[in-house]
């Protein structure tokens, strides 16, 4: 296994497959963030650094080949492509776009793990140079991901334990709606569900007061009707 806590970004439009990959990789010692398409991947990459990207080729809108080609012009992060197309011409196209490796679906999870570790051993870029501080920018507010601290200019914004836990969860999934049930953080009994959901709403309201210029019209900590809440950094 690679060094613990390498951070991977999994980009796949299939929510089931994306979720399975995230769970498998987390169990094997990685930090994992998911993106449902190329557009969301770009937003996440604007605020976070990753040790490796796992990108599905066949996605609606911009496909994985186009995304890889564009990212390679701007960054050297290793990229592993996943695809249902196994022909030689398809593999060559992916590698010419700048991918480090190419894995054909269906595949054994262990093979994916072996390929990821092999790539990280070959490209120890992050280990050779100190990584810049990782932060999300929310207008005049900055969230330091590594320290779990919220700053408004030079002033540290005090957060409660619950607010700090919510920010860590949002920062790990920028631009992605998180269901209120997940924000509770623990199993909820049916008879307690209503109270727990209202408690989450109260915590979100308090957190917005520390992030937003106008908490009544939130720009960064948004409500997604029917889905939950999402953090949308600059």
C-alpha positions as CSV (number, residue, x, y, z in Angstrom):
1,X,0.0,0.0,0.0
2,X,1.1,3.5,-0.7
3,X,1.9,6.0,2.1
4,X,-1.3,6.6,4.1
5,X,-3.6,9.5,3.4
6,X,-2.8,10.1,-0.3
7,X,-5.7,12.1,-1.6
8,X,-7.5,10.8,-4.7
9,X,-10.2,12.4,-6.9
10,X,-12.6,9.9,-8.5
11,X,-14.5,11.3,-11.5
12,X,-17.4,9.2,-12.7
13,X,-21.0,10.1,-13.7
14,X,-22.3,6.7,-12.4
15,X,-23.2,7.4,-8.8
16,X,-23.2,3.8,-7.8
17,X,-19.8,3.0,-9.2
18,X,-18.4,6.3,-7.8
19,X,-19.6,5.4,-4.4
20,X,-18.3,1.9,-4.5
21,X,-14.8,3.1,-5.6
22,X,-14.8,5.7,-2.9
23,X,-15.6,3.2,-0.2
24,X,-13.1,0.6,-1.5
25,X,-10.3,3.2,-1.7
26,X,-11.0,4.7,1.7
27,X,-10.9,1.2,3.2
28,X,-7.4,0.8,1.7
29,X,-6.0,3.9,3.4
30,X,-6.7,6.8,0.9
31,X,-8.5,10.1,1.3
32,X,-11.1,10.2,-1.5
33,X,-13.2,12.9,-3.0
34,X,-15.8,12.3,-5.7
35,X,-17.0,14.3,-8.7
36,X,-19.9,13.5,-10.9
37,X,-18.6,15.1,-14.1
38,X,-15.8,17.1,-15.7
39,X,-17.3,20.4,-14.6
40,X,-17.5,19.5,-11.0
41,X,-14.0,18.0,-11.1
42,X,-12.7,21.4,-12.4
43,X,-14.4,23.2,-9.5
44,X,-12.9,20.8,-7.0
45,X,-9.4,21.0,-8.5
46,X,-9.5,24.8,-8.3
47,X,-9.4,24.6,-4.5
48,X,-7.7,21.3,-3.7
49,X,-4.5,19.4,-4.6
50,X,-4.6,15.7,-5.2
51,X,-2.0,12.9,-5.4
52,X,-3.8,11.1,-8.3
53,X,-7.0,11.4,-10.4
54,X,-9.2,8.4,-11.4
55,X,-11.3,9.5,-14.3
56,X,-14.0,7.6,-16.3
57,X,-13.7,8.1,-20.0
58,X,-17.4,7.8,-21.0
59,X,-19.2,10.7,-19.3
60,X,-22.0,12.9,-20.6
61,X,-20.8,16.3,-21.7
62,X,-17.1,16.6,-21.6
63,X,-15.5,13.1,-21.6
64,X,-12.5,11.9,-19.7
65,X,-10.1,12.1,-22.6
66,X,-10.9,15.8,-23.2
67,X,-10.7,16.5,-19.4
68,X,-7.3,14.7,-19.2
69,X,-5.9,16.5,-22.2
70,X,-6.9,19.9,-20.7
71,X,-5.7,19.1,-17.2
72,X,-2.3,17.9,-18.5
73,X,-1.6,21.3,-20.0
74,X,-1.9,22.9,-16.5
75,X,-0.8,20.3,-14.0
76,X,1.3,17.2,-13.6
77,X,-0.9,15.2,-11.2
78,X,-1.0,11.5,-12.2
79,X,-4.2,10.4,-14.0
80,X,-5.6,6.9,-14.3
81,X,-8.4,6.5,-16.9
82,X,-11.2,4.0,-16.6
83,X,-13.2,2.9,-19.6
84,X,-15.4,0.2,-21.1
85,X,-13.5,0.5,-24.4
86,X,-10.5,-1.9,-24.5
87,X,-9.3,-1.5,-28.1
88,X,-5.7,-0.6,-28.6
89,X,-6.7,2.7,-30.4
90,X,-8.7,3.8,-27.4
91,X,-5.8,3.1,-25.0
92,X,-3.4,4.9,-27.2
93,X,-5.8,7.9,-27.3
94,X,-5.9,8.0,-23.5
95,X,-2.2,7.8,-23.1
96,X,-1.6,10.4,-25.8
97,X,-3.9,12.7,-23.9
98,X,-1.5,12.5,-21.0
99,X,-2.9,9.7,-18.8
100,X,-0.4,7.7,-16.8
101,X,-2.3,4.4,-17.0
102,X,-5.5,3.0,-18.5
103,X,-7.8,0.3,-16.9
104,X,-10.6,-1.4,-18.8
105,X,-13.9,-2.1,-17.2
106,X,-14.9,-4.5,-15.7
107,X,-11.9,-4.8,-13.5
108,X,-11.0,-6.4,-10.2
109,X,-10.8,-3.8,-7.4
110,X,-7.4,-5.3,-6.4
111,X,-6.0,-4.5,-9.8
112,X,-7.2,-0.9,-9.5
113,X,-5.4,-0.7,-6.1
114,X,-2.2,-2.2,-7.6
115,X,-2.2,0.2,-10.5
116,X,-2.8,3.3,-8.3
117,X,0.0,2.3,-6.0
118,X,2.3,1.6,-8.9
119,X,1.6,5.1,-10.3
120,X,2.2,6.8,-7.0
121,X,5.5,4.9,-6.6
122,X,6.6,6.1,-10.1
123,X,5.5,9.7,-9.6
124,X,6.4,10.8,-6.0
125,X,6.0,14.4,-6.9
126,X,4.2,15.4,-3.7
127,X,6.9,13.7,-1.5
128,X,9.7,15.7,-3.2
129,X,8.4,19.2,-2.7
130,X,6.4,20.7,0.2
131,X,2.8,21.1,-0.8
132,X,1.3,24.6,-0.6
133,X,-1.2,25.2,2.1
134,X,-4.6,23.7,1.1
135,X,-7.4,26.1,1.5
136,X,-10.9,26.9,0.2
137,X,-11.8,30.5,-0.4
138,X,-15.2,31.8,0.3
139,X,-15.0,35.5,-0.5
140,X,-13.2,37.2,2.3
141,X,-13.3,33.9,4.3
142,X,-10.6,31.2,4.0
143,X,-10.9,27.7,5.3
144,X,-7.5,26.0,6.0
145,X,-8.2,22.3,5.2
146,X,-5.2,20.9,6.9
147,X,-5.7,22.8,10.2
148,X,-9.5,22.8,10.1
149,X,-9.5,26.6,10.7
150,X,-11.8,29.3,9.4
151,X,-10.2,32.7,8.8
152,X,-11.7,36.1,7.9
153,X,-8.7,38.1,6.8
154,X,-6.1,37.9,9.7
155,X,-8.7,37.0,12.3
156,X,-9.4,33.4,13.3
157,X,-13.2,32.6,13.3
158,X,-14.1,30.5,16.3
159,X,-16.2,27.4,15.5
160,X,-18.0,25.0,17.8
161,X,-17.1,21.3,17.6
162,X,-20.2,20.6,15.5
163,X,-19.4,23.5,13.1
164,X,-15.8,22.3,12.7
165,X,-17.1,18.8,11.9
166,X,-19.5,20.1,9.3
167,X,-16.8,22.2,7.6
168,X,-14.5,19.2,7.4
169,X,-17.2,17.2,5.7
170,X,-18.1,20.1,3.3
171,X,-14.5,20.7,2.5
172,X,-13.9,17.1,1.5
173,X,-16.9,17.3,-0.9
174,X,-16.8,20.9,-2.4
175,X,-19.5,21.5,-4.9
176,X,-21.4,18.3,-3.9
177,X,-24.7,18.3,-2.2
178,X,-24.6,16.4,1.1
179,X,-27.9,14.9,2.4
180,X,-29.0,16.2,5.8
181,X,-29.1,12.6,7.0
182,X,-25.3,12.3,6.4
183,X,-24.7,15.6,8.2
184,X,-26.2,14.2,11.3
185,X,-23.2,11.9,11.6
186,X,-24.8,9.0,13.4
187,X,-27.7,6.6,12.9
188,X,-31.1,8.2,13.5
189,X,-34.1,6.5,14.9
190,X,-37.3,7.2,12.9
191,X,-39.0,8.8,15.9
192,X,-36.0,11.2,16.3
193,X,-35.5,12.0,12.6
194,X,-37.5,15.2,12.6
195,X,-35.7,16.7,15.6
196,X,-32.3,15.7,14.2
197,X,-33.0,17.3,10.8
198,X,-34.1,20.5,12.5
199,X,-30.9,20.5,14.6
200,X,-28.8,20.2,11.4
201,X,-30.7,23.2,9.9
202,X,-29.9,25.2,13.0
203,X,-26.2,24.4,12.8
204,X,-26.2,25.3,9.1
205,X,-27.8,28.7,9.9
206,X,-25.1,29.4,12.6
207,X,-22.3,28.4,10.2
208,X,-23.7,30.6,7.5
209,X,-23.4,33.6,9.9
210,X,-19.6,33.0,10.1
211,X,-19.2,32.5,6.3
212,X,-21.7,34.5,4.4
213,X,-21.9,38.3,3.9
214,X,-25.7,37.9,3.9
215,X,-26.7,34.7,5.6
216,X,-30.3,35.1,4.4
217,X,-29.1,34.9,0.8
218,X,-26.2,32.4,1.0
219,X,-23.7,32.3,-1.8
220,X,-21.3,29.7,-0.5
221,X,-23.2,27.4,1.9
222,X,-26.2,26.7,-0.4
223,X,-29.4,24.7,0.1
224,X,-30.1,22.2,-2.7
225,X,-33.8,21.5,-2.6
226,X,-34.5,17.8,-2.1
227,X,-30.8,16.9,-1.8
228,X,-29.3,18.7,1.2
229,X,-26.6,21.3,1.5
230,X,-23.4,22.1,-0.5
231,X,-20.3,24.2,-0.1
232,X,-19.5,26.1,-3.3
233,X,-16.1,27.8,-2.9
234,X,-14.7,30.5,-5.2
